[in-house]
Amino acid sequence: MPDRGSRRKPRKEPLPKGPERTRVAAELRELYEEGITIRGIAAVTDWSYSTVHRLLTEAGPKFRLAQGRR
């Protein structure tokens, strides 16, 4: 089957654990609170949308409403 180039390669390193995970989640929260979308953070970090959302949920920001999806 030909490679269509639409899929990203999975991230090689695993998600951090313990205090490192808390630190990473806090950094993602800062990016989100600066106005970057979850999809934007996922693109920069090379993690999936659901992984970024899970880490943000752990960090506890107030989530914005999705714009344009109605």
C-alpha positions in Angstrom: 0.0 0.0 0.0 1.5 3.4 -0.9 2.3 5.9 1.8 0.0 8.8 1.5 2.0 11.0 3.9 -1.1 11.9 5.9 -0.1 10.0 9.0 2.5 11.2 11.4 5.1 8.9 12.8 4.4 8.0 16.4 6.4 9.8 19.0 9.4 7.7 20.0 9.8 8.6 23.6 7.1 7.6 26.1 5.1 10.1 28.2 6.9 11.2 31.2 5.9 9.9 34.7 5.9 11.4 38.2 7.2 14.9 38.7 8.4 15.2 35.1 4.9 14.5 33.9 3.6 17.3 36.2 6.2 19.7 34.8 5.3 18.9 31.2 1.6 19.2 31.9 2.2 22.6 33.5 4.2 23.7 30.4 1.3 22.6 28.1 -1.1 24.5 30.3 1.0 27.7 29.8 0.9 27.2 26.1 -2.9 26.6 26.1 -3.5 29.7 28.3 -1.4 31.8 25.9 -4.0 30.9 23.3 -2.6 28.0 21.4 -5.2 25.4 20.5 -4.9 21.8 21.7 -4.4 20.8 18.0 -1.6 23.4 17.8 0.1 22.0 20.9 -0.3 18.5 19.5 1.4 19.5 16.3 4.3 21.2 18.1 4.9 18.4 20.6 4.2 15.5 18.2 1.7 14.0 20.6 -1.8 13.1 19.7 -4.7 15.4 20.4 -6.0 13.0 23.1 -2.6 12.8 24.8 -2.4 16.6 25.0 -6.0 16.9 26.2 -5.3 14.3 28.9 -2.2 16.1 30.1 -4.0 19.5 30.1 -6.9 17.9 32.1 -4.3 16.8 34.7 -2.9 20.4 34.8 -6.4 21.8 35.3 -6.9 24.8 33.0 -10.3 26.2 32.2 -11.0 24.9 28.7 -12.2 27.3 26.0 -15.2 26.5 23.8 -14.4 25.3 20.4 -14.7 28.1 17.9 -16.3 27.5 14.6 -17.8 24.1 15.5 -21.5 24.6 15.8 
